[in-house]
Amino acid sequence: MLPVLILEADPSLRAAVVEQLKLVDTSSILRIVLASDSAEGIERQFSLMDGITMIILGLSLKYKNRTRGLDLGHKVMRANRDNYAVYLIHEAKDIESVLLSCDRPAGMLLAPFTRERIASCIGRVIEDYKSQNEAEGDAACLTVSSGTSTYRIPFDQITYIEALDKKLSIYTQRQTITLRATLGKLIEQLPPQFVRCHRSYVVNINYVSQTDYADMTLTLFDGDSLPISRSSRGELKAALDSIKETQA
């Protein structure tokens, strides 16, 4: 399910967007979390959310939210490049500002905002979201739930997993996802390239750059360092040696 945040100062347009989201979402993929004229409220709600999010931002020189909306769009895309930012542009002069202020707008609509154009734009986002999930496929992904969000994380993007205080942090190339679960249960879902290097860590051996068995640490290609326990040393060494033999 794709959560949606809507920032739009014009109440009639805001209501029209909400209505079109419900009409175009025939597969119940979208979940409207908040529709508001408050940039502060939208930003506060976004800070509480995990996973891929769609945010619809209304921009107008008439409203104080214009600058905050541009900043918020940039923040959303920096938080996760898979997020979707859709802009409702009230004045044509704002098109350049959008292009300069965000990484990848999922859509830009220029006034006048017709129901057909809103539905078409949102429909393209839904199709892209569906195709991305279908392309990944459950077999090549780790599927986990955190709060009201469900994640399908490609195994080849996971660098390592850390267990701390009854929570798991899954580190990927793009983001960190935290959930309540046990490492033992999660390991059962992981393919062979994931090896337990320590009581609290599971590492994707494809990301291991070097090991230091004197200091009992390993280093990933991105520079992160993880501990190695004595009980896991043998299994880790065997897995890394197997990779070297395959690549030789």
N, C-alpha and C positions, 0 to 999 in steps of 0.2 A: 504494500500500500504506500502511495506517495502523499505525504502530508503537504498541505498548501497553506501559505501565509499570504494575505492580501493587504497591501497598504494603498489606500486610495481616499483622498479627501472628499471627493464628490460622492455624496451618499447614494444618489440614483445610479451612478456608474458602478459603484461598489456593489450595489444590490444586483445590477445586471450581470456583473461578472460572476457572482455567486450562483445566480440562476443558470447561466450558461455552463458553468462547471458541472452542475448537477445534471443538466440535459445531455451534455456530450459524454459524460462518464458512464457509459452503458454497462461497463464491466466492474463498476465499483472499485476502481483503482485509486481514486483520489479521496483524501480525507481533509476537509477544510478545518484547520485548527483555529485560525483567527482571521477575521476580516475587520479592519480598523482604519481610522484616520490618524492614529498615533504611531509615529515612527518609533518612539521610545517603547511602546507596548509591543510592537512587532519585533523589535530588536531583542527585547527581554525574552520574548517567547522563543525566538530562534536560538538564543543562548542555552535554552533548556533542552533543545532537540538534538537527536543524533540521526545519522543516516542521511540518505538523499532527500532533499527537500525542494519543492517548487515555491518560489516567491514571486508574487505579482506586484509590481511597483508602479504606482501612478505618479507621473512627474508633471508639474505645472508651475510656471513662474508666479501664479497667483497664490500659491500655497507655500507655507513655511517648510513643508516636508520635502521640498524638491531636493535640496542639498543633502538632507539626511537620507533620502531615498537613493540617491546616487552612491553615497558612501555605503549604505546598507547592501546594495547590489554587489558592490565590489567585495565587501566583507563576506557575503554569502558564497561567492565564487572562489574566494581565497580559502575558505574553510573546507570546501570539497569541490573539486572541479567537475564532479558529476552532478552537482546541483543544477537546478533550472531557474534562471532569472528571466522573467517576462516583463517588458516595460510598456506601460500605457503612456504614450507621449502626447501631451496636450498641445505643445507648441513645436513646430518643425525645427526650431533652432536648438532644441534639446537633443536631437539625434546625434550630433557630434559629441556632446557631453557623455552620452551613453556609451558610444564606441570607445571613448578615451578612458572611461571609468570602470569598465568591467572586462572580464577575461573572455567570456563567451555568452552573449545573450541568447537565450533559447527562442526569443521572439521579441519583436518590436511592433507595436500597433500605434499608428498615428491617427489622431482625431480627424474626422468624426468616428466614434467607436460604434460600429453596428454589431448586432448580435451575431450575425453570420461571420464577421471577421474575428470576433472574440472566440467563437466556437471553433473556427478553422485553426487558429493559432494554438489553442489549448489542445485540440485534437492531435496536432503534430507532436506536441510534447508527450501526450499519452502514448502515441505510437512509438516514439523513440524510447520511452521508458520500458514499454513492453518488449520491444525488440532487443534492448540491452539485456533484459532478464532472460529472454528466450535464448539469446546467443551464448550467454554464460552457461546455462543449463545446470540443473541440480547436481549432476554427476561430477562436474568440475568445480563445484563451489561448496563452501562451508555455509550452511544455513543456520543462523542463530537469531534469537529474539532478545530485544532489550526494551523494556517498557512496552510501548505500543508499536514499536518499529521492528520490522523483520529485515534482516540483511542476508544477501547472498554474496559471499565474498569469494572471488576466485582464489583457489589454493595457491596459485603461482604468484599472487600479490602479497601473501602473508609472509612476513619476515620472521616473526616470533610471537609467542604467546606467554604472558606473565600472569601468575596467580598471586593475589595479595588480598588478605582480609576478606575471604569468601567471595572475591570478585575476580574476573578474568579481564585482562586487557589484551586485545588482539591488535597487533601492530602490523600495518600494511604499508605499501609504498605511498598511499594516498592519505590515510587517516588512522586514528586509533579508536577502536570500538570497545566500550566497557560494558560488561553484563554480569549478572549473578549466575554463576555456574561453577562446577568443579572441573579441575583440569583432567582428572581421571576419566570422567564421562566424555569430555570433549575429545580426548586423544583417540577414542574409539571411532570417531568420524574422520580422522585425518589419514591421508595417504602416506606411503612409506618414507617420503622425503622429510617427514617431520619426526624428530628424535628428541626425547626428553634428555636434556643435558644437565638438568638440576631438578630438585624437588619442585621448584617453583617456575621452571622455564621449559618450554618446548620450542625448538628452533627448526626453521626450514634450512636444511643443510645446503641447499642451493645458494644461500646467501652468506655462507660462512667464508670469510676471507682468510683467516688464519687461526690457529689454536696454539695456546701456550700451556702445556701440561705441567710445567714447573709452577706457574702462577695459578693454574687451574681456571683459565679464562679462555673465551673465544671472542673473536672480533668479526663483526659483519662488514660487508662491503661499504655500508653507509657510515661506519665508524662506531656503531653501538657495540658495547662490550657486555657479555653475559658470563655468569659463573658456570663452572663445570664441577659437578660433584664426583666423588670417587666411585660411587656406585654406578654412575652413568657413563663414566669415562670409556669403558670398553665398548659399549654399544655405539657411542658417538664416533669413536675412532674407526670402528668397523664400517660404519655408514659412510664416513668421509673417504676411507680407503676404497670402498666400492665405487664411489663417484670417480675417483682418480683412475681406476682400472677401466671404467667405461669410457672415459675421455681419452685414454692413452691410445 
